[in-house]
């Protein structure tokens, strides 16, 4: 079978069972979800070529967070290079890779250098564009403008053939009811293209301002952010990978959108956190779908 031919591929559950045979027993398993504790590079080396359709992830930024061991800059960049090359190998020919990277300081050169500026030449994928995530709240500063954004690099294997479901991610709050020419609507009635600057609130903490989706994780992806990526750059049934699963945001989105998902996470306490979150999500989804079925039959 040609690697891009998905017509004879198995169901959501069976697709992950085939990969589980390569990876071994997961630390958390539910229909459509497999989470593994341990180093992502070691796990990815077990996966066959072309086995993942979309990778969405945010690795450690090498800035001293609780979940990372600081490295010398060259060592850190080489580490990024190593696992990104594995992502490239396992990505389907028409698949995509979304990489979230922040900033770090370079002694004598930069206070806050965007990491994509150091990595773009090392990435074997074709880079479609940089997406700026503007999250509104963040660190305050007196000697510079207060940082309020991070970068995503949207990368694909084949720039001539990749998934982009624009209509699935249009901004429904922006309409153009009067933009007509010769009596015909000039724009898409579903809404506006979200553009390459995404204004999505970050997951905040604190007694009086904590986000409803807040988990006890220091760098949590907002569900709305991952949802736009997964909807826009994959289809139902596509296998999604997050090599740095953290609190499980990517897995939650995939669960709700019917994408089988694999997650790797080096910290076992984060695996437990994600597992509890996903079990709650499964109960919520069962309730939501049962309510939908109830009203559909009345």
N, C-alpha and C positions, 0 to 999 in steps of 0.2 A: 504494500500500500504506500502510495506517495505520502510524505509527511504532511502535506497540506490537505489531503483528502480525509475529511472527518465523517463522511457519510456512513461508514460502517463501524464507527467507534461506539463503545459501550455507553451505558447510562452514567449519570453523575456518580452514583455509588461505585459502579464497576470500574470507571475510569480511575478513581483513587485507589481501588483495590489492586489494580495492576501496578501502580506506583508504590503502594505499600509493600508489595512483594520485593521491590528493590530496596526500600528504606528500612524494612523491619517493622516491628510492633510499635505503633505510635503511643505517645504519652497521653493523648486525648483523641478519642475517635467518636464521631457521630456521623450519620449519613451526610455525605458531602463535605466532611471536615476531617482533616488529619493534622494534628499538631505534634511536633517532635522537639524534645529538649536536646540541646547540644549545639555544636558549632555548625553554622550554615554551610561553610565551605566543605566540610566533611560529608554532610548530608547531600549536597548538590552533586558531588562527585559520583554518587551512587545512581543518580537519575539518568535515564537514557536521553540521547539527543532528541530534540523537537518535542519534548514531553510537556511543556508549559506554554500556554497561550499569552499570558499577561503576568508580569511581575510588577508589584507595587510595593515600594519599601522606603524606609528612612533609616539608614545605618547610623551608628554613633558618629558624632561630629568631631570626636577627639578634643573635647573641651572640658573633660573632667566630671561628667555626669556620673551618677552612682552605678550605672550599668556598664561602664567602660573603663578600661585600663589605658591611661594616656600613653601615646607612642611618639617617637620622634617623627617629624613631618614626613620624611622620605619613607620611613617604615609604614606609616599610616597610609600614604598614597599607594604604596605597593600592595598593601592589604586590600584596599578598595579595588585595585586593578585585578587582583587574583580572583575575588569572588564575582566581580562583574563579568569577567571572562567566562566563568562557569554559567552565569545567567545567560550569556549569549549562546553558549553551546546548547543549553537545554530549551531555548526558546524556539517555538515553531517558526517556520519560514515567513509566515505573515503575522507573527506575534509582536508584542511591544514590551517595553521596559520603562517604567516611570520611577525616576530616582529623585528623592527629596534630599537636598543637602543645604546646610546652613552656612555659618561663617566660622572662621577661626582666625586667630592672630598669627602673624608671621613676624618674629622679632626683627626689628630694624627695617621692616618693609611695609607692614600693614597692621592696622588695628582690628579690622573686621573684613577679611577677604572672603568673598563668596567662593565656597569650595568648587562649584562647577567650573570656575575659571582655571582651576588647577587640574581638572580631570577630563575636560572635553576631548583632548587629544589622545587620551588613554582608552576611551570608551570605543569598543569595536562596532557598536550599533551606529546607525544613521540617526542623527539628531534632527527631529522635526522642528522643535522650537523649545524655548525656555518659557515656562509658565511662572508667573509671579503670584504667590499666595500672600495677599494682604490681609492680615488677621486682626487689625484694629487695636488690640491691646498688647502690651509687651514691656520690655525693659525701658525705663526712663534714662535719659542722658542729659548732661549739662554741657558737655564739650563736643557734642555732635548731634545730628538729628536722631531722635529716638527711633530705634529699629522697629519696624512693623511688618516685615515681610521675610519670606523664605523663598527659595527657588525650587522648581521642579524641572528636570530635563525629561522631555518626552522623546523616547528613542524607539526605533523600529528596526526589524531585521531587513525588510525590503521596502524602500521608499515608494515603490510602484504598486505595492499590494499590502495594505494593512487595514485594520478595522478602525473606522471612525463613524460613530453613530451620532451625528450632530443633532438630529431631531430629538434624540432621547435626553439630551442635556441642555436644550434651549432654556433660557430664562423665561419662565411663564409670567413673571411679573412685569415684563416689558412688552407692551402691545403697540401696534401702529394702526389704529382703526381708520385713520384718514389718509394714509399714504397710498394713493391710487393714481394710476395713469390710464387714461382712456377707459375709465370705469373698472379697471382690473387692479386688484390688490398687488402692490409692489413688493411686499415683504411677507415673510412666513408668519401666519396667524398664530403659530404655536409659541412664538416669542423670539427673543434675540439670541444670537450667538454670544456665549458668555465672555468672549474675547480671551486674551492671554494674561489678563490680570483678574484674579479671582478674589473677591471680597467675601471671605468666609470666616466667621469668628473662630478663634482658637478655643480649645478646651481649657477653661479657666479653673482656678482653685480658690480657696479662701472661704471663710465662714459665711459671708454674705453674698459672694459673687460666683460661687462654684457652678459650673455647667451641670445640667441635668445628667449628662452622660459621663461625668467625671469618674475616673477610676484612680486608685492610688498608684499612678504611674507618672513619672516626671516629664514625659514627652509623648503625650497621647495625641494621635491623629483624630480630628473631628470626623464623624461619620459622613457628614455632608461632603467633605473634601474627597474622601475615598470613593463615595458613591458616584460622583461625577466622573472620576477616572474609570471606574469599573463599567459604568453604563456606556460611556463614550468609546471605550477602547477594547471592549470584549462583548461576546454574545452569550446567551444562555447556553450552558453546557461547557463553555471554555474553562480550562483549568487555570486557576490563579494561584500565584505563589507570593508569599511575603517572607523573605529570609530573616527578617528581624521583626517578629510578630508582636512583641511587646504586650500591650494590653488587649490585643485581639480585634482592633477596629476593622482591619481588612477582612478578617474572617466573618465578622458580624455582617458587613455589607454583602459579602458573597453569599452568606446564608439567606439573606432576604431577597437576593436577586437571582438565585438559582445558578450560581457558579460553584463548582467544586473547588475547594481551596486547601492548600498545603501551607503550613506555617512552621518555621524554625525559630527557636528562641533559646539562647544560651542559659538563661536563668530559669530555674525550675519554679521559683515563686511567681514569676510572670506567667508561666504556663498555667499554673493553678488559678491565677487571677483571670486569665483569658477563658479558661474552661468554665469557671463559675459564670462569667458574663455570657458565654455562648449558650449554656444551659438555660439561663433566664430568657435569652433571645428566642430559643427554640420554643419555649412555653408560650411566649408572646405571639410568635408566628402561628402556632397551632390555634391559639384563641382567635387571632385576627382572621385566619382563613376559615375557621369554623363559623364565625359570624358572617363572613362573606357568603359561604355556602347556604347558611340558614336563610338569609334574606333573598338569595338567588332563587330559592325553591318556594317562596311564599307567593 
